[in-house]
């Protein structure tokens, strides 16, 4: 569930609006990048804090949030844990 904008602390980058969701197969989805950024801002954590908790470099978290990375599943799991979140993967038929 996406929190209301009033609960997200800090300014989100231009073009990111957590109130807008992509519809696919009848379900609302956001990219990994958007979900990571929104969750981090909601928890009021810096990229540095997330990277330390996840055991990754700050650049890795930055690249994930900018959708400029192809992180391993292990790295995504570590970021999810650092963000006190559960990672789920869904295969959605075309």
PyMOL CGO cylinders between C-alpha atoms (Angstrom):
from pymol import cmd
from pymol.cgo import CYLINDER

trace = [
    CYLINDER, 0.00, 0.00, 0.00, 1.30, 3.41, -0.94, 0.3, 1, 1, 1, 1, 1, 1,
    CYLINDER, 1.30, 3.41, -0.94, 1.18, 5.97, 1.87, 0.3, 1, 1, 1, 1, 1, 1,
    CYLINDER, 1.18, 5.97, 1.87, -0.56, 9.30, 1.29, 0.3, 1, 1, 1, 1, 1, 1,
    CYLINDER, -0.56, 9.30, 1.29, 1.74, 12.12, 0.21, 0.3, 1, 1, 1, 1, 1, 1,
    CYLINDER, 1.74, 12.12, 0.21, 1.33, 13.76, 3.61, 0.3, 1, 1, 1, 1, 1, 1,
    CYLINDER, 1.33, 13.76, 3.61, 3.19, 10.82, 5.21, 0.3, 1, 1, 1, 1, 1, 1,
    CYLINDER, 3.19, 10.82, 5.21, 6.16, 10.98, 2.86, 0.3, 1, 1, 1, 1, 1, 1,
    CYLINDER, 6.16, 10.98, 2.86, 8.85, 13.22, 4.30, 0.3, 1, 1, 1, 1, 1, 1,
    CYLINDER, 8.85, 13.22, 4.30, 11.32, 14.93, 2.03, 0.3, 1, 1, 1, 1, 1, 1,
    CYLINDER, 11.32, 14.93, 2.03, 10.85, 16.03, -1.53, 0.3, 1, 1, 1, 1, 1, 1,
    CYLINDER, 10.85, 16.03, -1.53, 10.53, 13.33, -4.15, 0.3, 1, 1, 1, 1, 1, 1,
    CYLINDER, 10.53, 13.33, -4.15, 12.38, 13.85, -7.43, 0.3, 1, 1, 1, 1, 1, 1,
    CYLINDER, 12.38, 13.85, -7.43, 10.50, 15.52, -10.23, 0.3, 1, 1, 1, 1, 1, 1,
    CYLINDER, 10.50, 15.52, -10.23, 8.26, 13.11, -12.11, 0.3, 1, 1, 1, 1, 1, 1,
    CYLINDER, 8.26, 13.11, -12.11, 7.70, 10.73, -9.19, 0.3, 1, 1, 1, 1, 1, 1,
    CYLINDER, 7.70, 10.73, -9.19, 4.14, 10.79, -7.94, 0.3, 1, 1, 1, 1, 1, 1,
    CYLINDER, 4.14, 10.79, -7.94, 3.26, 7.94, -5.57, 0.3, 1, 1, 1, 1, 1, 1,
    CYLINDER, 3.26, 7.94, -5.57, -0.44, 8.67, -6.05, 0.3, 1, 1, 1, 1, 1, 1,
    CYLINDER, -0.44, 8.67, -6.05, -0.19, 7.57, -9.69, 0.3, 1, 1, 1, 1, 1, 1,
    CYLINDER, -0.19, 7.57, -9.69, -0.01, 3.83, -10.22, 0.3, 1, 1, 1, 1, 1, 1,
    CYLINDER, -0.01, 3.83, -10.22, 0.51, 1.77, -13.33, 0.3, 1, 1, 1, 1, 1, 1,
    CYLINDER, 0.51, 1.77, -13.33, -2.34, -0.63, -14.00, 0.3, 1, 1, 1, 1, 1, 1,
    CYLINDER, -2.34, -0.63, -14.00, -1.42, -4.08, -15.25, 0.3, 1, 1, 1, 1, 1, 1,
    CYLINDER, -1.42, -4.08, -15.25, -3.55, -7.18, -15.06, 0.3, 1, 1, 1, 1, 1, 1,
    CYLINDER, -3.55, -7.18, -15.06, -5.98, -5.32, -12.83, 0.3, 1, 1, 1, 1, 1, 1,
    CYLINDER, -5.98, -5.32, -12.83, -3.37, -4.57, -10.15, 0.3, 1, 1, 1, 1, 1, 1,
    CYLINDER, -3.37, -4.57, -10.15, -1.58, -1.38, -9.23, 0.3, 1, 1, 1, 1, 1, 1,
    CYLINDER, -1.58, -1.38, -9.23, 2.18, -1.71, -9.54, 0.3, 1, 1, 1, 1, 1, 1,
    CYLINDER, 2.18, -1.71, -9.54, 5.16, 0.59, -9.21, 0.3, 1, 1, 1, 1, 1, 1,
    CYLINDER, 5.16, 0.59, -9.21, 8.69, -0.01, -10.40, 0.3, 1, 1, 1, 1, 1, 1,
    CYLINDER, 8.69, -0.01, -10.40, 11.31, -1.27, -7.99, 0.3, 1, 1, 1, 1, 1, 1,
    CYLINDER, 11.31, -1.27, -7.99, 12.97, 2.14, -8.24, 0.3, 1, 1, 1, 1, 1, 1,
    CYLINDER, 12.97, 2.14, -8.24, 9.81, 4.02, -7.27, 0.3, 1, 1, 1, 1, 1, 1,
    CYLINDER, 9.81, 4.02, -7.27, 8.95, 1.61, -4.46, 0.3, 1, 1, 1, 1, 1, 1,
    CYLINDER, 8.95, 1.61, -4.46, 12.44, 1.84, -3.00, 0.3, 1, 1, 1, 1, 1, 1,
    CYLINDER, 12.44, 1.84, -3.00, 12.48, 5.63, -3.10, 0.3, 1, 1, 1, 1, 1, 1,
    CYLINDER, 12.48, 5.63, -3.10, 8.97, 6.03, -1.65, 0.3, 1, 1, 1, 1, 1, 1,
    CYLINDER, 8.97, 6.03, -1.65, 9.62, 3.55, 1.16, 0.3, 1, 1, 1, 1, 1, 1,
    CYLINDER, 9.62, 3.55, 1.16, 12.95, 5.19, 2.05, 0.3, 1, 1, 1, 1, 1, 1,
    CYLINDER, 12.95, 5.19, 2.05, 11.39, 8.65, 2.14, 0.3, 1, 1, 1, 1, 1, 1,
    CYLINDER, 11.39, 8.65, 2.14, 8.46, 7.34, 4.21, 0.3, 1, 1, 1, 1, 1, 1,
    CYLINDER, 8.46, 7.34, 4.21, 10.89, 5.95, 6.79, 0.3, 1, 1, 1, 1, 1, 1,
    CYLINDER, 10.89, 5.95, 6.79, 12.89, 9.20, 6.70, 0.3, 1, 1, 1, 1, 1, 1,
    CYLINDER, 12.89, 9.20, 6.70, 16.09, 7.37, 5.87, 0.3, 1, 1, 1, 1, 1, 1,
    CYLINDER, 16.09, 7.37, 5.87, 18.99, 8.62, 3.77, 0.3, 1, 1, 1, 1, 1, 1,
    CYLINDER, 18.99, 8.62, 3.77, 20.49, 6.55, 0.99, 0.3, 1, 1, 1, 1, 1, 1,
    CYLINDER, 20.49, 6.55, 0.99, 23.57, 6.22, 3.19, 0.3, 1, 1, 1, 1, 1, 1,
    CYLINDER, 23.57, 6.22, 3.19, 21.51, 4.79, 6.08, 0.3, 1, 1, 1, 1, 1, 1,
    CYLINDER, 21.51, 4.79, 6.08, 19.81, 2.27, 3.77, 0.3, 1, 1, 1, 1, 1, 1,
    CYLINDER, 19.81, 2.27, 3.77, 23.11, 1.26, 2.21, 0.3, 1, 1, 1, 1, 1, 1,
    CYLINDER, 23.11, 1.26, 2.21, 24.68, 0.68, 5.64, 0.3, 1, 1, 1, 1, 1, 1,
    CYLINDER, 24.68, 0.68, 5.64, 21.72, -1.44, 6.79, 0.3, 1, 1, 1, 1, 1, 1,
    CYLINDER, 21.72, -1.44, 6.79, 21.76, -3.39, 3.52, 0.3, 1, 1, 1, 1, 1, 1,
    CYLINDER, 21.76, -3.39, 3.52, 25.53, -3.84, 3.46, 0.3, 1, 1, 1, 1, 1, 1,
    CYLINDER, 25.53, -3.84, 3.46, 25.77, -2.14, 0.06, 0.3, 1, 1, 1, 1, 1, 1,
    CYLINDER, 25.77, -2.14, 0.06, 27.47, 0.99, -1.19, 0.3, 1, 1, 1, 1, 1, 1,
    CYLINDER, 27.47, 0.99, -1.19, 25.45, 4.20, -1.26, 0.3, 1, 1, 1, 1, 1, 1,
    CYLINDER, 25.45, 4.20, -1.26, 25.95, 4.29, -5.03, 0.3, 1, 1, 1, 1, 1, 1,
    CYLINDER, 25.95, 4.29, -5.03, 24.15, 0.94, -5.32, 0.3, 1, 1, 1, 1, 1, 1,
    CYLINDER, 24.15, 0.94, -5.32, 21.06, 2.31, -3.54, 0.3, 1, 1, 1, 1, 1, 1,
    CYLINDER, 21.06, 2.31, -3.54, 21.23, 5.47, -5.65, 0.3, 1, 1, 1, 1, 1, 1,
    CYLINDER, 21.23, 5.47, -5.65, 21.36, 3.45, -8.89, 0.3, 1, 1, 1, 1, 1, 1,
    CYLINDER, 21.36, 3.45, -8.89, 18.44, 1.24, -7.77, 0.3, 1, 1, 1, 1, 1, 1,
    CYLINDER, 18.44, 1.24, -7.77, 16.32, 4.34, -7.04, 0.3, 1, 1, 1, 1, 1, 1,
    CYLINDER, 16.32, 4.34, -7.04, 17.24, 5.86, -10.42, 0.3, 1, 1, 1, 1, 1, 1,
    CYLINDER, 17.24, 5.86, -10.42, 16.50, 2.56, -12.25, 0.3, 1, 1, 1, 1, 1, 1,
    CYLINDER, 16.50, 2.56, -12.25, 20.10, 2.58, -13.49, 0.3, 1, 1, 1, 1, 1, 1,
    CYLINDER, 20.10, 2.58, -13.49, 21.04, -0.78, -12.01, 0.3, 1, 1, 1, 1, 1, 1,
    CYLINDER, 21.04, -0.78, -12.01, 20.38, -4.44, -12.55, 0.3, 1, 1, 1, 1, 1, 1,
    CYLINDER, 20.38, -4.44, -12.55, 20.68, -5.51, -8.91, 0.3, 1, 1, 1, 1, 1, 1,
    CYLINDER, 20.68, -5.51, -8.91, 20.96, -9.13, -7.91, 0.3, 1, 1, 1, 1, 1, 1,
    CYLINDER, 20.96, -9.13, -7.91, 18.08, -10.72, -6.05, 0.3, 1, 1, 1, 1, 1, 1,
    CYLINDER, 18.08, -10.72, -6.05, 20.35, -10.86, -2.99, 0.3, 1, 1, 1, 1, 1, 1,
    CYLINDER, 20.35, -10.86, -2.99, 20.88, -7.08, -3.17, 0.3, 1, 1, 1, 1, 1, 1,
    CYLINDER, 20.88, -7.08, -3.17, 17.16, -6.41, -3.61, 0.3, 1, 1, 1, 1, 1, 1,
    CYLINDER, 17.16, -6.41, -3.61, 16.41, -8.64, -0.61, 0.3, 1, 1, 1, 1, 1, 1,
    CYLINDER, 16.41, -8.64, -0.61, 19.00, -6.73, 1.46, 0.3, 1, 1, 1, 1, 1, 1,
    CYLINDER, 19.00, -6.73, 1.46, 17.45, -3.38, 0.50, 0.3, 1, 1, 1, 1, 1, 1,
    CYLINDER, 17.45, -3.38, 0.50, 13.96, -4.67, 1.29, 0.3, 1, 1, 1, 1, 1, 1,
    CYLINDER, 13.96, -4.67, 1.29, 15.14, -5.82, 4.71, 0.3, 1, 1, 1, 1, 1, 1,
    CYLINDER, 15.14, -5.82, 4.71, 16.88, -2.47, 5.32, 0.3, 1, 1, 1, 1, 1, 1,
    CYLINDER, 16.88, -2.47, 5.32, 13.57, -0.77, 4.49, 0.3, 1, 1, 1, 1, 1, 1,
    CYLINDER, 13.57, -0.77, 4.49, 11.68, -3.06, 6.89, 0.3, 1, 1, 1, 1, 1, 1,
    CYLINDER, 11.68, -3.06, 6.89, 9.77, -4.49, 3.94, 0.3, 1, 1, 1, 1, 1, 1,
    CYLINDER, 9.77, -4.49, 3.94, 8.84, -7.88, 2.58, 0.3, 1, 1, 1, 1, 1, 1,
    CYLINDER, 8.84, -7.88, 2.58, 10.00, -8.72, -0.94, 0.3, 1, 1, 1, 1, 1, 1,
    CYLINDER, 10.00, -8.72, -0.94, 7.51, -10.51, -3.14, 0.3, 1, 1, 1, 1, 1, 1,
    CYLINDER, 7.51, -10.51, -3.14, 7.82, -11.46, -6.78, 0.3, 1, 1, 1, 1, 1, 1,
    CYLINDER, 7.82, -11.46, -6.78, 4.79, -12.03, -8.95, 0.3, 1, 1, 1, 1, 1, 1,
    CYLINDER, 4.79, -12.03, -8.95, 4.67, -13.53, -12.41, 0.3, 1, 1, 1, 1, 1, 1,
    CYLINDER, 4.67, -13.53, -12.41, 1.82, -11.84, -14.27, 0.3, 1, 1, 1, 1, 1, 1,
    CYLINDER, 1.82, -11.84, -14.27, 0.54, -13.48, -17.47, 0.3, 1, 1, 1, 1, 1, 1,
    CYLINDER, 0.54, -13.48, -17.47, 0.73, -11.29, -20.57, 0.3, 1, 1, 1, 1, 1, 1,
]
cmd.load_cgo(trace, "trace")
